[in-house]
Structure formats: structure tokens, C-alpha cells
Amino acid sequence: ARVTDADASPDGNWVVLRTNDELFFYRTRELLAGARDEPQRFNLRALREPQGEGVAFGADGMVYLAGEGNRGGTLASLRCITSG
């Protein structure tokens, strides 16, 4: 799958990569150290976005998703709860 967007959390602890239909969350320190740990993955197919592409961290654990497509685009938000 091709990465369409990425962002870092406001506190710098997390990096999220987006493909058209999945999110991959990495701990920043592990990513920068070259660790090959499996990311936390979230399947976005249930959103039925015609062409999901954008991702951005917001305040208070919010993650915003944006998509393009033949219906004028989509916008969704998710609340993420992480530990550690």
C-alpha cells in the first residue's frame, strides 16, 4: 500500500502513516531508533471513503481523516487512547 499522508502527535510521542484504507501508529522514539516493532494498525475500510488520503493529529487524542472522491470528499474524526 502507498502512504498518502503522515503526521506527528502534538506531544511528539507518536507518528501516524496513512494509506487509502489503513492507519499505522508508531512510537516516535522507536521509529527514529530504527526499531522494527509492528505498528498499531487500524483498518479504515468501514468508513467507505471513495479515496481516503489525509491524516492529522488534533488536540486531546483526536485524529482527523480526509478523503477525496466523486462525492465531494469526506471528513472523519477518531479519538485515540494510547498507553505509555
BATOR-771008 format. One record per residue: z, x, y of N, C-alpha, C in turn; residue number from 1. Coordinates in Angstrom, 2 decimals, decimal comma, padded with zeros to 5 digits. Atoms other than C-alpha are relative to their C-alpha. Layout:
BEGIN
PT       nZ       nX       nY      caZ      caX      caY       cZ       cX       cY  seq
PT        Z        X        Y        Z        X        Y        Z        X        Y  NUM
...
***
This chain:
BEGIN
PT       nZ       nX       nY      caZ      caX      caY       cZ       cX       cY  seq
PT   000,00   000,84  -001,19   000,00   000,00   000,00   000,00   000,88   001,24    1
PT   000,14  -000,73  -001,26  -000,76   001,15   003,52   001,12  -000,40   000,95    2
PT  -001,04   000,26  -000,99   002,04   001,49   006,08  -000,66  -000,48   001,28    3
PT   000,59   000,59  -001,21   001,25  -000,73   009,07   000,88   000,18   001,23    4
PT  -000,91  -000,19  -001,12   004,34  -000,07   011,23   001,30   000,61  -000,51    5
PT  -001,30  -000,58   000,34   007,74   001,63   011,30   000,89  -000,06   001,23    6
PT  -000,95  -000,02  -001,11   010,89   001,67   013,41   001,29   000,64  -000,49    7
PT  -001,34  -000,54   000,29   014,33   003,29   013,58   001,02  -000,97   000,59    8
PT  -001,05   000,90  -000,48   017,52   001,27   013,96   000,60   000,55   001,29    9
PT  -000,58  -000,45  -001,26   019,27   001,39   017,35   001,07   001,08  -000,16   10
PT  -001,01  -001,03   000,23   022,10   003,48   015,86  -000,55   001,25  -000,66   11
PT   000,64  -001,16   000,60   019,63   005,86   014,23   000,29   000,21  -001,47   12
PT  -000,38  -000,17   001,40   021,03   005,34   010,73  -001,07  -000,43  -000,99   13
PT   001,00   000,55   000,91   018,02   003,53   009,24  -001,41   000,14   000,56   14
PT   001,42   000,05  -000,32   014,24   003,79   009,22  -000,60  -001,07  -000,90   15
PT   000,69   001,02   000,78   012,10   000,85   008,11  -001,50   000,25   000,09   16
PT   001,45  -000,08   000,07   008,48   001,13   006,98  -000,50  -001,37  -000,44   17
PT   000,57   001,31   000,34   006,30  -001,96   006,76  -001,40   000,17  -000,56   18
PT   001,37   000,18   000,46   003,24  -002,70   004,68  -000,33  -001,46   000,27   19
PT   000,36   001,40  -000,24   001,39  -006,02   004,79   000,98  -000,97  -000,64   20
PT  -000,86   000,97   000,67   003,82  -007,59   002,33   001,31   000,57  -000,54   21
PT  -001,30  -000,54   000,41   006,88  -005,32   001,89   000,65   000,78   001,13   22
PT  -000,78  -000,88  -000,87   009,65  -003,59   003,85   000,68   001,03  -000,87   23
PT  -000,68  -001,09   000,67   011,12  -000,24   002,81   001,04   000,57   000,96   24
PT  -001,08  -000,52  -000,84   014,52   000,73   004,28   000,51   001,32  -000,56   25
PT  -000,50  -001,32   000,37   015,57   004,39   004,20   001,16   000,37   000,91   26
PT  -001,04  -000,61  -000,84   018,75   006,05   005,41  -000,64   001,21   000,68   27
PT   000,67  -001,04  -000,78   017,56   008,37   008,17   000,39   001,40  -000,47   28
PT  -000,44  -001,36   000,38   019,68   011,36   007,10  -000,61   000,42  -001,33   29
PT   000,60  -000,33   001,29   018,33   011,18   003,54  -001,50   000,23   000,13   30
PT   001,43  -000,15  -000,22   014,75   010,76   004,72  -000,31   001,35   000,64   31
PT   000,22  -001,28  -000,69   014,99   013,76   007,06   000,33   001,20  -000,89   32
PT  -000,36  -001,08   000,92   016,58   015,85   004,30  -001,00   000,14  -001,15   33
PT   000,99  -000,06   001,06   013,61   015,14   002,04   000,45  -000,61  -001,31   34
PT  -000,50   000,63   001,21   015,65   013,15  -000,44  -001,03  -000,97  -000,55   35
PT   000,97   000,88   000,63   013,58   011,19  -002,89   000,66  -001,25  -000,59   36
PT  -000,67   001,21   000,47   016,00   008,30  -003,34  -000,91  -001,20   000,21   37
PT   000,77   001,24  -000,10   014,46   004,90  -003,92   000,47  -000,79   001,23   38
PT  -000,39   000,78  -001,17   014,40   002,87  -000,67   000,46  -001,40  -000,42   39
PT  -000,28   001,42   000,19   015,80  -000,62  -000,36  -001,29  -000,73   000,34   40
PT   001,30   000,66  -000,17   012,68  -002,76  -000,81   000,19  -001,51   000,11   41
PT  -000,04   001,45  -000,17   012,11  -006,33   000,35  -001,43  -000,54   000,00   42
PT   001,30   000,63   000,14   009,12  -008,40  -000,70  -000,13  -001,10   001,06   43
PT   000,23   000,97  -001,08   007,68  -010,44   002,20  -001,05  -001,04  -000,33   44
PT   001,08   000,93   000,37   005,07  -012,43   000,28   000,38  -001,46   000,23   45
PT  -000,43   001,39  -000,18   007,15  -015,61   000,55  -000,23  -000,50   001,43   46
PT   000,28   000,40  -001,39   006,50  -015,59   004,32  -001,43  -000,50   000,18   47
PT   001,40   000,44  -000,03   002,81  -016,20   003,60  -000,69   000,35   001,31   48
PT   000,68  -000,46  -001,21   001,72  -014,19   006,60  -001,46   000,31  -000,35   49
PT   001,39  -000,31   000,31  -002,07  -014,00   006,75  -000,30   001,50   000,10   50
PT   000,20  -001,44  -000,16  -001,85  -010,37   007,89   001,24   000,59   000,65   51
PT  -001,24  -000,54  -000,54   001,72  -009,10   008,33  -000,14   001,47   000,33   52
PT   000,20  -001,39  -000,40   001,79  -005,84   010,26   001,17   000,63   000,74   53
PT  -000,98  -000,64  -000,87   004,61  -005,26   012,77   001,42  -000,14  -000,51   54
PT  -001,43   000,05   000,30   008,31  -004,48   012,34   000,75   000,68   001,13   55
PT  -000,84  -000,60  -001,04   011,05  -003,75   014,87   001,45  -000,36  -000,25   56
PT  -001,43   000,26   000,05   014,82  -003,41   014,73   000,43  -000,59   001,33   57
PT  -000,61   000,56  -001,20   016,73  -005,54   017,20   001,49   000,28  -000,05   58
PT  -001,45  -000,16  -000,06   020,38  -005,75   018,09   000,68  -000,77  -001,13   59
PT  -000,86   000,73   000,95   023,11  -006,85   015,68  -000,63  -000,22  -001,37   60
PT   000,55   000,11   001,34   021,18  -006,20   012,48  -001,24  -000,85  -000,14   61
PT   001,23   000,80   000,09   018,10  -008,23   013,34  -001,20   000,91  -000,21   62
PT   001,28  -000,67   000,21   014,70  -007,12   012,09  -001,07  -001,04   000,29   63
PT   001,06   000,92  -000,39   011,63  -008,72   013,63  -001,32   000,41  -000,63   64
PT   001,29  -000,23   000,65   008,30  -009,07   011,86  -001,08  -000,72   000,79   65
PT   001,11   000,62  -000,69   004,96  -009,78   013,49  -001,25   000,15  -000,85   66
PT   001,24  -000,03   000,75   001,62  -010,60   011,99  -001,16  -000,54   000,81   67
PT   001,22   000,51  -000,59  -001,95  -011,26   012,98  -000,64  -000,92  -001,01   68
PT   000,72   000,81   000,97  -004,37  -013,60   011,37  -000,74  -001,14   000,63   69
PT   000,86   001,06  -000,48  -006,58  -016,58   011,63   000,74  -001,20   000,58   70
PT  -000,78   001,12  -000,56  -003,73  -018,92   012,68   000,66   000,38   001,32   71
PT  -000,55  -000,39  -001,29  -002,95  -017,10   015,92   001,21   000,91  -000,09   72
PT  -001,09  -000,94   000,16  -000,30  -014,79   014,48   001,30  -000,65  -000,45   73
PT  -001,30   000,48   000,48   003,22  -015,09   013,13   001,10   000,89   000,55   74
PT  -001,19  -000,74  -000,39   006,71  -014,01   014,15   001,14  -000,49  -000,87   75
PT  -001,14   000,36   000,83   009,72  -013,95   011,85   001,14   000,96   000,30   76
PT  -001,16  -000,89  -000,16   013,23  -012,52   012,04   000,87  -000,10  -001,23   77
PT  -000,89  -000,12   001,13   015,63  -011,39   009,36   001,29   000,64   000,47   78
PT  -001,25  -000,69  -000,30   019,30  -010,47   009,59   000,30   000,91  -001,18   79
PT  -000,28  -001,00   001,03   020,07  -007,29   007,67   001,47   000,38   000,05   80
PT  -001,38  -000,44   000,13   023,52  -006,43   006,44  -000,01   001,22  -000,89   81
PT   000,01  -001,23   000,76   023,96  -002,85   005,34   001,42   000,51  -000,15   82
PT  -001,29  -000,64   000,20   026,87  -000,92   003,98  -000,17   001,49   000,08   83
PT   000,03  -001,45  -000,08   027,66   002,69   004,68  -000,93   000,45   000,99   84
***
